Amino acid sequence: MAVFRIAVAEGGGEEFEAVLKEYLSTTTVDGREICLSAVGRVRKPEFIQKALDFMLSDKVKTQDKHTPAISLASNHRARRALWECIKAHWDTIYTQLSGNMTVLDRFVKNSLNKFASQDILEDIEGFFQGKDNSGYERGLQIVCDSVRGNINWVSRDKDVVAKWLNENVA
C-alpha cells in the first residue's frame, strides 16, 4: 500500500496510470481498495482532476467510491477540488449512490469532514440547504460538527502549534 501511495504522490502520469491499470486488472478486493486509496494521494492538479473523474466513473463500484474520496479529503492539495467536484456533480453522485443511502451517507461524511474553514462550512451548509437530505442527514450533521470542531481547534491552538514547530522542526 505504501509503495502505491508514495508512487502516486511523488510520481507523475506514468505512476498514476500504472495504479489505475492495476486497479482495473486486479481481482482482489484488497488490491482494488489499495489502488483507490493511493489514487487520492495525487499532488498535481491535472492528476487530481483525473482522480476525481475516475472516482465518478463507472469503473469504480458504487460501494467503493468513498475510498478515493477519503484519500482525496485527507490530501490538503485535493480537498477543495473534491468539494468543488461534489458540488458540480451532485446530481450524478446522488444518482450513483442513493440506491443505498448508507453508501451516500458514508461518501458525504468522509468527503467533507477535514475542512477547518468557516467559509467552507457556510458553503457546505448553503449547498445542502433546501435539498432533500433524507438518508444522509446524519452524515451531513457529522460533517458540520467535525468542521466546527476543526475550526475551533485551529482558532484555539494554531499559535501553540506554530510555536512548537518553530522551536522543534529544523
C-alpha positions in Angstrom: 0.0 0.0 0.0 2.7 2.5 1.0 4.6 1.9 -2.3 1.5 2.8 -4.4 0.7 5.8 -2.3 4.3 7.2 -2.5 4.5 6.4 -6.2 1.3 8.4 -6.9 2.2 11.3 -4.5 5.7 11.7 -5.8 5.4 10.5 -9.4 3.8 11.7 -12.5 1.4 10.3 -15.1 3.2 7.0 -15.6 2.9 6.1 -11.9 -0.7 7.3 -11.7 -1.7 5.4 -14.8 0.1 2.3 -13.5 -2.0 2.3 -10.3 -5.2 2.8 -12.3 -4.2 -0.1 -14.6 -3.6 -2.3 -11.5 -7.0 -1.3 -10.1 -8.7 -2.3 -13.4 -6.8 -5.6 -13.6 -6.6 -6.9 -10.1 -9.2 -9.4 -8.9 -8.8 -8.9 -5.2 -10.9 -6.6 -3.1 -7.9 -5.5 -1.1 -5.9 -4.8 -4.2 -8.7 -2.6 -5.5 -9.0 -0.8 -2.2 -5.3 -0.1 -2.1 -5.3 1.3 -5.6 -8.3 3.5 -4.9 -6.7 4.8 -1.7 -3.4 5.5 -3.5 -5.2 7.5 -6.3 -6.2 10.1 -3.8 -2.6 10.9 -2.9 -2.1 12.8 -6.1 -0.5 16.2 -5.8 -0.5 17.8 -9.3 -3.8 19.5 -10.3 -4.1 17.6 -13.5 -3.9 14.3 -11.7 -6.3 15.5 -9.0 -8.9 16.1 -11.7 -8.1 12.6 -13.2 -8.6 11.1 -9.8 -11.9 12.9 -9.4 -13.1 11.8 -12.9 -12.1 8.2 -12.2 -13.9 8.2 -8.9 -17.1 9.3 -10.6 -16.7 6.9 -13.5 -18.5 3.6 -13.8 -15.1 1.8 -13.4 -15.4 2.3 -9.6 -18.1 0.3 -8.0 -20.8 2.3 -6.1 -19.8 0.9 -2.8 -16.2 1.8 -3.3 -16.5 5.4 -4.3 -15.9 6.6 -0.8 -12.4 5.1 -0.8 -10.8 7.6 -3.1 -13.0 10.3 -1.6 -11.5 9.6 1.8 -8.0 9.8 0.5 -8.7 13.0 -1.5 -10.3 14.6 1.5 -7.2 13.8 3.6 -5.0 15.3 0.9 -4.7 19.1 1.6 -3.9 19.6 -2.1 -7.0 17.9 -3.3 -9.6 18.6 -0.6 -11.1 21.7 -2.1 -11.1 20.2 -5.6 -13.1 17.3 -4.2 -15.7 19.7 -2.7 -15.9 21.6 -5.9 -16.4 18.3 -7.8 -19.1 17.2 -5.4 -21.0 20.5 -5.9 -20.6 20.4 -9.7 -21.6 16.8 -10.0 -24.0 16.4 -7.1 -26.8 15.1 -9.3 -24.6 12.4 -10.7 -23.2 11.5 -7.2 -26.7 11.4 -5.8 -28.0 9.2 -8.6 -25.0 6.8 -8.3 -25.1 6.5 -4.6 -28.6 7.0 -3.4 -29.7 3.5 -4.3 -28.1 2.6 -0.9 -28.3 5.6 1.5 -25.7 4.1 3.8 -23.2 4.4 0.9 -24.3 8.0 0.2 -24.1 8.9 3.9 -20.6 7.3 4.1 -19.5 9.3 1.0 -20.7 12.6 2.3 -19.4 12.1 5.8 -15.9 11.1 4.6 -15.6 13.6 1.8 -16.2 16.8 3.7 -15.1 16.3 7.3 -11.5 17.5 7.0 -12.2 21.2 6.4 -11.3 23.8 9.1 -12.7 27.0 7.5 -15.8 29.0 8.3 -16.2 29.9 4.7 -16.3 26.2 3.6 -18.7 25.3 6.5 -21.1 28.0 5.3 -20.7 26.8 1.7 -21.5 23.2 2.8 -24.5 24.3 4.8 -25.7 26.5 2.0 -25.2 23.9 -0.7 -27.3 21.3 1.2 -29.9 23.7 2.5 -33.2 23.1 0.7 -32.1 19.7 -0.7 -33.8 16.5 0.5 -31.1 15.2 2.8 -33.1 12.2 3.9 -30.9 9.2 4.3 -27.7 11.1 4.7 -28.7 13.8 7.1 -26.8 12.2 10.0 -23.6 12.2 7.9 -24.2 15.8 7.0 -24.6 16.7 10.6 -21.4 14.9 11.5 -19.6 16.8 8.7 -20.8 20.1 10.0 -19.9 19.2 13.6 -16.5 18.0 12.5 -15.7 21.1 10.6 -16.9 23.3 13.5 -14.6 21.3 15.8 -11.7 21.7 13.3 -12.3 25.5 13.1 -12.3 25.7 16.9 -9.2 23.7 17.2 -7.3 25.8 14.7 -8.5 29.0 16.3 -7.6 27.8 19.8 -4.3 26.0 19.1 -2.7 27.4 15.9 -0.3 29.7 17.8 0.8 27.0 20.2 1.4 24.6 17.3 3.2 27.2 15.2 5.5 28.0 18.2 6.2 24.3 18.8 7.0 23.8 15.1 9.3 26.8 15.1 11.2 25.5 18.1 11.4 21.9 17.2 11.5 21.5 13.4 14.6 22.4 11.5 
